[in-house]
Amino acid sequence: MQFHIRVRAGAIIIENNNILLTVYNDPIRGIVYDLPAGGTEPNESITAAVKREAKEEACVDVEVGPLAFVYEYTPYLNLEKFGKIHTLVMMFECNIINHTTPKFPENPDSNQIDVKWLPISELQDVEMYANIGSYLQSYTTNGRNIDLIEEHLLGEVSGN
């Protein structure tokens, strides 16, 4: 079955005023930076997708924290600059766990060339896959999160 919208999930990993980014050599745009993220797979929860993508793209184990923001790409509103697939991306604050260290994966995504810590103050100096550098800078300064409500956990919340 084909759906009208693709769901992606990703990790915002910040340590010592640096943000962990994946680096790609896009055949059209050249060098672009992105957060470790990708599409969810069948029968995979959104938080499981975040953990898998962080491991696949940056070789780190993460603890998934609060939902930081949601990014939507709507093709017809953007002249299809990133293709024809309507996409919803949920980005979560994450912390590295199990003493894993970010590194370039043995089997990287197509066109991925690096994994890099970048000072948050330099986000405006790089081209990001989606132009969210200034938003990330503002987010890290203001620290506003959106709670993720997971249906399967609703009965476990105290008071219910």
SETI-212276 format. One record per residue (C-alpha): residue number from 0; chain; z, x, y. Coordinates in Angstrom, 1 decimal. Last residue first. Example, Ala and Ser with C-alpha at 12.3 -4.5 7.8 and 13.67 -1.06 7.14 Angstrom:
// SETI-212276
+-----+------+--------+--------+--------+
! pos ! unit !     up !   east !  north !
+-----+------+--------+--------+--------+
!   1 !    A !    7.1 !   13.7 !   -1.1 !
!   0 !    A !    7.8 !   12.3 !   -4.5 !
+-----+------+--------+--------+--------+
//
This chain:
// SETI-212276
+-----+------+--------+--------+--------+
! pos ! unit !     up !   east !  north !
+-----+------+--------+--------+--------+
! 159 !    A !   34.4 !   -5.0 !    7.3 !
! 158 !    A !   37.3 !   -3.3 !    9.1 !
! 157 !    A !   36.4 !    0.2 !    8.0 !
! 156 !    A !   32.7 !    0.7 !    7.5 !
! 155 !    A !   31.9 !    0.8 !    3.8 !
! 154 !    A !   30.2 !   -2.6 !    3.7 !
! 153 !    A !   27.7 !   -1.4 !    6.3 !
! 152 !    A !   26.7 !    1.7 !    4.3 !
! 151 !    A !   23.6 !    0.4 !    2.6 !
! 150 !    A !   22.3 !   -1.0 !    5.9 !
! 149 !    A !   22.3 !    2.3 !    7.6 !
! 148 !    A !   23.0 !    2.1 !   11.3 !
! 147 !    A !   22.0 !    5.2 !   13.2 !
! 146 !    A !   24.0 !    5.8 !   16.3 !
! 145 !    A !   22.1 !    6.9 !   19.4 !
! 144 !    A !   23.2 !   10.1 !   21.1 !
! 143 !    A !   23.6 !   11.3 !   24.7 !
! 142 !    A !   24.5 !   14.9 !   25.1 !
! 141 !    A !   23.7 !   15.3 !   28.9 !
! 140 !    A !   22.8 !   19.0 !   29.0 !
! 139 !    A !   21.2 !   19.2 !   25.5 !
! 138 !    A !   19.3 !   15.9 !   26.2 !
! 137 !    A !   18.0 !   17.1 !   29.5 !
! 136 !    A !   16.6 !   20.3 !   27.9 !
! 135 !    A !   15.2 !   18.2 !   25.1 !
! 134 !    A !   13.5 !   15.8 !   27.5 !
! 133 !    A !   12.1 !   18.8 !   29.4 !
! 132 !    A !   10.6 !   20.1 !   26.2 !
! 131 !    A !    9.2 !   16.8 !   25.0 !
! 130 !    A !    5.5 !   17.3 !   25.3 !
! 129 !    A !    4.7 !   16.5 !   21.7 !
! 128 !    A !    3.4 !   19.6 !   19.8 !
! 127 !    A !    5.3 !   21.7 !   22.3 !
! 126 !    A !    3.6 !   24.1 !   24.6 !
! 125 !    A !    6.0 !   26.8 !   25.7 !
! 124 !    A !    7.5 !   27.8 !   29.1 !
! 123 !    A !    9.3 !   24.5 !   29.7 !
! 122 !    A !   11.4 !   25.2 !   26.6 !
! 121 !    A !   12.6 !   28.5 !   28.1 !
! 120 !    A !   16.1 !   27.3 !   29.2 !
! 119 !    A !   16.7 !   26.0 !   25.6 !
! 118 !    A !   16.5 !   29.6 !   24.5 !
! 117 !    A !   14.1 !   29.8 !   21.5 !
! 116 !    A !   15.1 !   30.5 !   17.9 !
! 115 !    A !   11.9 !   30.9 !   15.9 !
! 114 !    A !   10.3 !   29.9 !   12.7 !
! 113 !    A !    6.7 !   31.2 !   12.3 !
! 112 !    A !    3.1 !   30.8 !   11.5 !
! 111 !    A !    2.7 !   27.2 !   10.4 !
! 110 !    A !   -1.1 !   26.3 !   10.3 !
! 109 !    A !   -0.7 !   24.2 !    7.1 !
! 108 !    A !    2.9 !   23.9 !    6.2 !
! 107 !    A !    4.6 !   27.0 !    4.9 !
! 106 !    A !    5.0 !   28.0 !    1.2 !
! 105 !    A !    7.2 !   31.1 !    1.3 !
! 104 !    A !    9.1 !   29.7 !    4.3 !
! 103 !    A !    9.6 !   31.6 !    7.6 !
! 102 !    A !   13.3 !   32.1 !    8.1 !
! 101 !    A !   16.4 !   30.2 !    9.3 !
! 100 !    A !   19.6 !   31.5 !    7.8 !
!  99 !    A !   21.7 !   29.5 !    5.3 !
!  98 !    A !   25.4 !   30.0 !    5.4 !
!  97 !    A !   25.9 !   26.8 !    3.4 !
!  96 !    A !   25.5 !   24.6 !    6.5 !
!  95 !    A !   23.2 !   24.5 !    9.6 !
!  94 !    A !   24.2 !   21.7 !   11.9 !
!  93 !    A !   21.9 !   18.8 !   12.8 !
!  92 !    A !   21.3 !   16.4 !   15.7 !
!  91 !    A !   18.8 !   13.9 !   14.5 !
!  90 !    A !   15.2 !   13.1 !   15.5 !
!  89 !    A !   13.6 !    9.9 !   14.5 !
!  88 !    A !    9.8 !    9.9 !   14.8 !
!  87 !    A !    7.7 !    6.8 !   14.9 !
!  86 !    A !    4.0 !    7.3 !   14.3 !
!  85 !    A !    0.8 !    5.1 !   14.8 !
!  84 !    A !   -1.9 !    7.0 !   13.0 !
!  83 !    A !   -5.3 !    7.4 !   14.8 !
!  82 !    A !   -5.1 !   11.0 !   15.8 !
!  81 !    A !   -3.0 !   13.2 !   18.0 !
!  80 !    A !   -5.1 !   12.6 !   21.2 !
!  79 !    A !   -5.9 !    9.0 !   20.1 !
!  78 !    A !   -6.5 !    8.0 !   23.8 !
!  77 !    A !   -2.7 !    7.9 !   24.2 !
!  76 !    A !   -2.0 !    4.2 !   24.5 !
!  75 !    A !   -4.4 !    3.4 !   21.6 !
!  74 !    A !   -2.8 !    6.0 !   19.4 !
!  73 !    A !    0.9 !    5.0 !   19.8 !
!  72 !    A !    3.2 !    8.0 !   19.3 !
!  71 !    A !    6.8 !    7.0 !   19.3 !
!  70 !    A !    9.8 !    9.3 !   19.7 !
!  69 !    A !   13.3 !    8.2 !   18.8 !
!  68 !    A !   16.4 !   10.1 !   20.0 !
!  67 !    A !   19.5 !   11.9 !   19.1 !
!  66 !    A !   20.5 !   10.1 !   15.9 !
!  65 !    A !   23.9 !   11.5 !   15.0 !
!  64 !    A !   24.5 !   14.3 !   12.6 !
!  63 !    A !   22.7 !   15.5 !    9.5 !
!  62 !    A !   24.3 !   18.5 !    7.8 !
!  61 !    A !   21.6 !   21.0 !    7.3 !
!  60 !    A !   20.4 !   23.5 !    4.7 !
!  59 !    A !   18.0 !   26.0 !    6.1 !
!  58 !    A !   14.6 !   27.4 !    4.9 !
!  57 !    A !   12.9 !   26.5 !    8.2 !
!  56 !    A !    9.9 !   24.3 !    7.3 !
!  55 !    A !   10.8 !   23.2 !    3.7 !
!  54 !    A !   14.6 !   23.2 !    4.1 !
!  53 !    A !   14.6 !   21.5 !    7.5 !
!  52 !    A !   12.0 !   19.0 !    6.2 !
!  51 !    A !   14.1 !   18.2 !    3.1 !
!  50 !    A !   17.4 !   17.6 !    5.1 !
!  49 !    A !   15.6 !   15.4 !    7.6 !
!  48 !    A !   13.9 !   13.4 !    4.8 !
!  47 !    A !   17.3 !   12.9 !    3.1 !
!  46 !    A !   18.5 !   11.5 !    6.4 !
!  45 !    A !   15.6 !    9.0 !    6.6 !
!  44 !    A !   16.1 !    7.8 !    3.1 !
!  43 !    A !   13.5 !    8.7 !    0.5 !
!  42 !    A !   12.1 !    6.1 !   -1.9 !
!  41 !    A !    8.5 !    7.0 !   -0.9 !
!  40 !    A !    8.3 !   10.1 !    1.3 !
!  39 !    A !    9.3 !   10.4 !    4.9 !
!  38 !    A !    6.9 !   12.2 !    7.2 !
!  37 !    A !    7.8 !   15.5 !    8.8 !
!  36 !    A !   10.1 !   17.4 !   11.0 !
!  35 !    A !   11.4 !   20.9 !   11.9 !
!  34 !    A !   11.1 !   20.7 !   15.7 !
!  33 !    A !    7.7 !   21.8 !   17.1 !
!  32 !    A !    6.0 !   24.6 !   19.0 !
!  31 !    A !    2.4 !   25.1 !   19.7 !
!  30 !    A !    0.1 !   28.1 !   19.6 !
!  29 !    A !   -3.6 !   27.3 !   19.9 !
!  28 !    A !   -4.6 !   23.7 !   20.9 !
!  27 !    A !   -7.7 !   23.2 !   18.7 !
!  26 !    A !   -7.1 !   25.1 !   15.5 !
!  25 !    A !   -3.3 !   24.7 !   15.9 !
!  24 !    A !   -1.4 !   28.0 !   15.3 !
!  23 !    A !    2.0 !   26.6 !   14.6 !
!  22 !    A !    5.6 !   27.6 !   15.4 !
!  21 !    A !    8.7 !   25.9 !   14.1 !
!  20 !    A !   11.6 !   25.6 !   16.4 !
!  19 !    A !   15.4 !   26.2 !   16.3 !
!  18 !    A !   17.0 !   25.7 !   19.7 !
!  17 !    A !   19.1 !   28.3 !   21.5 !
!  16 !    A !   22.1 !   27.6 !   23.8 !
!  15 !    A !   24.4 !   29.4 !   21.3 !
!  14 !    A !   23.2 !   27.2 !   18.4 !
!  13 !    A !   21.1 !   24.1 !   18.5 !
!  12 !    A !   19.4 !   22.4 !   15.6 !
!  11 !    A !   17.4 !   19.2 !   16.3 !
!  10 !    A !   16.2 !   18.1 !   13.0 !
!   9 !    A !   13.4 !   15.7 !   12.0 !
!   8 !    A !   12.2 !   12.5 !   10.6 !
!   7 !    A !    8.8 !   10.8 !   10.4 !
!   6 !    A !    7.8 !    7.2 !    9.8 !
!   5 !    A !    4.1 !    6.3 !    9.8 !
!   4 !    A !    3.1 !    2.9 !   11.1 !
!   3 !    A !    0.5 !    0.4 !   10.1 !
!   2 !    A !    1.4 !    0.7 !    6.4 !
!   1 !    A !   -0.9 !    1.3 !    3.4 !
!   0 !    A !    0.0 !    0.0 !    0.0 !
+-----+------+--------+--------+--------+
//
